[in-house]
């Protein structure tokens, strides 16, 4: 039966060990109030996804994400200005993002990077904003969460030129095995979304199978990129369950073991224990 657009996928059987959705957009999922956030997180927990990082792509979303992370202990935030929105990046925006990024429940600077697919912001503006975000991540001592669309080589060049922060996460990794190797050689972390389950994503799935266990995260990028076989339907954090199971199959490892490893990585990279205590 063809999935009906607008209908959420079924909540799958709970994972044998909990995982963290390393990149989602709770506000875009419709969870804009404390009650809505709790509802989405309750569904996620039922599937074994016990914490999420909700990510900003503009200034309003950055303010909202930082606040939402204080509503529910299962929610953390990342703040930045998305590369497609960098045509007008003011000093006031930079000051506000600097203050938000320093908050204890904000665990990453992102999503930032380069996007050559959409023609919404000039490349020069994107590059200047990206370099500023790299510096911000180093100033606040938090991971840099990368948005990379059709810009692999330039992303690496900026990171090499500027000096990468201690932790760099390629959100929704979209490269092939060679690019994965180049990232891992630099100590970067690759986060895989529902695209890793797409049967025609052969080069990406090869990278999924190869990446070292301690360099791997799982995410949804919800409400986008819903895993196979539910493409076209709304995504939510609980769907990280489907992606993790497919990654375990590709890597020929036990689902429980992979869940434990991915959770360990997320806790290490994002400092979730420290943020929880703050």
C-alpha atoms as one frame of an Amber mdcrd trajectory, in Angstrom:
protein
   0.000   0.000   0.000   1.345   3.448  -0.898   1.931   5.596   2.226  -0.465
   8.510   2.526   1.156  11.932   2.679   0.331  13.783   5.871   0.057  10.639
   7.983   2.934   9.960  10.386   4.686   6.595  10.084   3.781   4.087  12.793
   5.798   4.272  15.992   8.152   1.269  15.726   9.026  -1.271  18.370  11.191
   0.289  21.058  14.937   0.007  20.535  16.769  -2.336  22.924  18.867   0.629
  24.126  18.089   4.361  23.916  19.560   6.698  21.300  19.827  10.447  20.775
  18.341  12.176  17.737  21.346  14.404  17.001  19.530  16.841  14.717  15.841
  17.665  14.519  13.634  20.742  14.162  10.907  20.423  16.763   9.326  23.746
  15.843   9.009  22.708  12.190   7.430  19.451  13.401   4.656  21.589  14.867
   5.806  21.245  18.482   5.884  24.943  19.312   4.566  24.853  22.875   5.785
  23.013  25.986   2.831  20.650  25.606   3.621  20.005  21.959   7.283  19.353
  22.716   6.331  16.914  25.466   3.983  15.066  23.110   6.651  14.643  20.435
   9.243  13.531  22.989   6.843  11.050  24.563   6.378   9.435  21.138  10.130
   9.389  20.677  10.754   7.757  24.037   8.192   5.077  23.189  10.447   4.163
  20.254  13.672   4.325  22.291  14.766   7.829  21.280  15.171   9.446  24.668
  16.835  12.796  23.870  17.003  15.213  20.946  19.003  18.206  19.765  16.596
  20.704  18.209  18.373  22.909  15.693  17.846  26.493  14.556  18.072  27.817
  11.018  17.193  31.482  11.569  17.173  33.972  14.412  13.600  33.304  15.510
  14.276  29.569  15.536  17.478  30.131  17.526  15.596  31.997  20.222  12.885
  29.357  20.251  15.302  26.388  20.380  17.230  27.842  23.310  13.992  28.397
  25.202  12.479  25.021  24.278  15.557  23.277  25.668  14.551  24.601  29.100
  11.028  23.181  28.874  11.914  19.493  28.837  15.031  17.761  30.150  15.056
  15.532  27.070  15.616  18.493  24.740  18.876  20.274  23.922  19.485  23.019
  21.370  21.859  24.156  18.634  21.828  27.733  17.339  23.140  29.404  14.175
  22.057  31.136  11.025  21.515  28.694   8.155  23.757  29.426   5.134  20.764
  30.112   2.895  19.730  32.936   5.258  23.048  34.767   5.440  22.369  37.547
   2.909  21.594  39.825   5.831  23.653  38.836   8.878  23.914  41.839  11.157
  26.156  42.642  14.091  23.059  42.472  16.298  22.379  38.934  15.042  25.955
  37.937  15.828  25.759  39.372  19.332  22.502  37.567  20.004  23.774  34.236
  18.654  26.917  34.578  20.762  24.794  35.001  23.879  22.469  32.131  22.971
  25.361  29.787  22.148  26.796  30.331  25.622  23.662  29.047  27.342  24.152
  25.683  29.071  21.289  23.877  27.318  22.649  24.962  23.925  25.073  22.172
  23.083  26.240  23.086  19.567  26.665  25.903  17.070  24.616  24.979  14.038
  23.463  24.491  11.558  26.022  26.471   9.610  28.072  25.802   6.512  27.577
  26.213   2.769  24.652  25.489   0.472  25.273  25.638  -3.264  21.995  23.931
  -4.183  19.707  26.871  -3.385  20.371  30.360  -4.703  19.145  32.225  -1.622
  22.417  33.799  -0.436  25.601  34.809  -2.280  28.561  32.514  -1.794  30.619
  35.326  -0.315  28.004  35.983   2.366  27.789  32.275   3.135  31.565  31.974
   3.464  31.833  34.992   5.753  29.028  33.723   7.973  30.463  30.213   8.054
  33.860  31.488   9.145  32.188  33.554  11.862  30.324  30.498  13.156  33.559
  28.469  13.176  35.065  31.119  15.416  31.960  31.198  17.619  32.122  27.439
  18.192  35.731  27.766  19.272  34.962  30.725  21.540  32.160  28.929  23.397
  33.889  25.529  23.291  30.997  23.687  21.669  30.682  21.458  18.595  30.168
  22.921  15.144  27.207  21.413  13.304  27.732  21.545   9.537  25.158  21.982
   6.782  26.856  20.863   3.566  24.907  20.806   0.330  26.892  20.424  -2.884
  29.849  22.142  -1.202  32.109  19.346   0.072  35.468  20.730  -1.037  34.797
  24.307   0.039  33.544  23.175   3.450  36.801  21.344   4.095  38.847  24.266
   2.793  37.176  26.703   5.196  37.655  24.323   8.115  41.298  23.756   7.172
  41.950  27.477   6.711  40.224  28.603   9.894  41.234  25.688  12.082  38.320
  23.451  13.001  36.825  23.378  16.499  37.577  20.347  18.644  34.321  18.700
  17.528  32.752  19.020  14.081  29.551  17.190  13.114  28.513  16.828   9.476
  24.755  16.842   9.845  22.850  14.666   7.358  26.120  13.507   5.840  25.700
  13.403   2.076  29.112  12.445   0.764  30.617   9.278  -0.632  33.264   7.013
   0.878  36.165   9.221  -0.233  34.626  12.297   1.369  33.826  10.303   4.510
  37.480   9.302   4.739  38.586  12.924   4.313  36.285  13.986   7.149  37.248
  11.189   9.511  40.947  11.804   8.860  40.375  15.299  10.254  38.619  13.897
  13.327  35.125  14.938  12.244  31.890  13.116  13.082  29.315  11.992  10.522
  25.623  12.125  11.388  23.295  10.029   9.234  19.633  10.778   8.563  16.835
   8.986   6.744  18.748   9.342   3.468  20.940   6.471   4.674  17.902   4.194
   4.301  17.170   5.209   0.689  17.820   2.235  -1.552  19.211   4.378  -4.391
  21.765   6.163  -2.178  24.503   3.659  -2.985  27.548   5.888  -2.374  26.128
   7.200   0.900  25.277   3.726   2.143  28.846   2.639   1.408  30.050   5.459
   3.663  27.564   4.410   6.368  28.978   0.903   6.357  32.570   2.153   6.635
  32.615   5.057   9.120  34.354   4.158  12.413  31.935   3.480  15.245  33.183
   6.377  17.368  32.613   8.870  14.522  28.933   8.071  13.923  25.679   9.728
  14.985  22.065   9.196  13.962  19.510  11.946  13.325  16.164  12.616  11.708
  16.369  16.217  10.431  12.621  16.041  11.100  10.198  16.922   9.690  12.262
  16.244   6.556  13.957  13.106   5.129  11.606  10.488   6.529  13.232   7.032
   6.349  12.311   4.348   3.847   9.647   3.018   3.361   7.824   6.144   4.563
   9.346   8.782   2.270   6.948  11.652   1.715   5.329  11.349   5.114   6.038
  13.678   8.082   9.171  12.826  10.021   9.569  13.011  13.811  12.369  12.118
  16.246  10.942   8.635  16.887  11.811   7.767  13.284  15.508   7.750  14.215
  14.612   4.216  15.320  14.097   3.172  11.680  17.354   4.769  10.548  19.397
   3.226  13.334  18.060  -0.239  12.525  18.945   0.188   8.850  22.432   1.408
   9.734  22.911  -1.654  11.942  21.930  -3.853   8.999  24.334  -2.068   6.643
  27.156  -2.394   9.161  26.198  -5.984  10.058  26.169  -5.233  13.786  23.704
  -5.775  16.610  21.120  -3.012  16.967  21.598  -2.800  20.742  25.368  -2.499
  20.420  25.041   0.236  17.819  22.502   2.131  19.925  24.875   2.095  22.892
  27.769   3.309  20.732  25.754   6.102  19.095  24.465   7.287  22.464  27.981
   7.272  23.880  29.135   9.382  20.928  26.314  11.904  21.324  26.956  12.258
  25.042  30.677  12.782  24.430  30.352  15.209  21.533  27.519  17.337  22.863
  28.462  17.088  26.550  24.922  16.043  27.393  25.736  15.050  30.938  27.201
  18.490  31.683  24.271  20.251  30.005  21.779  18.174  31.983  23.392  19.176
  35.262  23.376  22.893  34.398
